[in-house]
Amino acid sequence: MTNLDSRTAAAPEPRSYAAPALSKGLSVLELLAEAATPLSTRIVAERLGRSKNELFRVVHVLLSEGYIRRVPGTDELALTRRLFELGMRSPGARSLTEIASPAMEKLCQATKQSAHLVVILRGETVVLATASGGSDLSVTLKLGYRRAALDSTSGLVLLAFQPLERRRRMLAEAAVIASADAADPGLTRRLDAIRNSGGLIQPSRDVIGVTDIGAPILAIDGSAIAAIVVPYLNRHGIQPRYSEVDAALRNCCQEIAQGLN
């Protein structure tokens, strides 16, 4: 089974050797990954309990190697796509995208719409793969595109199909970014309704004229490994086929799940 949210059960190896500079660099990357916005060097140093001088060389190396970037005109630091690209080379990510991509291409050719493969990481959805439809016009997101999970169709689908304890943890992470109440009974009811219906169809939160159709790719235990969203482009003079596309999408997700499990 492939699950990008799983944790290894192996005990960590004892620290026989110290590499202070490497430890500082990893701490900077982890802090920036968890931050919802870019952080100044001063704030990074404060949150890590270190001086700016201690982090000067570390930050310089991370900048020169392309792992972080400086926001133009400021002293603020942010992650680049480098870590995402490294993660995409891992066996788990490759298995998911390699199995999903052919099925998504087939789905898009059949529906004449595009599709996005999405996972959730630290309260945000991340686009892992895309496929464009056979139409002359479709909606496609860039690889690595991130969005607060509670503000996206894919995020709501992924949160809905999780065991309760994992859902609570993921909701807490998502609520920080979206400034929402993770314990809101209305949100819980909505997620339960999405789970009961098997997916979600709703107007896009970003693009007028687009209706998002989302469904989960499920592991054997029923939890969502990933989700696929079809941004259905509504066009003048053409009757929407939401139900037909939704059925095709669910079949696509089941085909991918069978390949993973």
Secondary structure, DSSP 8 states (H G I E B T S, - for coil): ---TT----S------S--HHHHHHHHHHHHHHH-SS-EEHHHHHHHHT--HHHHHHHHHHHHHTTSEEE-TTSSEEEE-SHHHHHHHTSHHHHHHHHHHHHHHHHHHHHHTS-EEEEEEETTEEEEEEEE--SSS------TT-EEEGGGSHHHHHHHHTS-HHHHHHHHHHHHHHHT--TT-HHHHHHHHHHHHHTSEEEE-SS-TTEEEEEEEEE-TTS-EEEEEEEEEE--TTS---HHHHHHHHHHHHHHHHHHH-
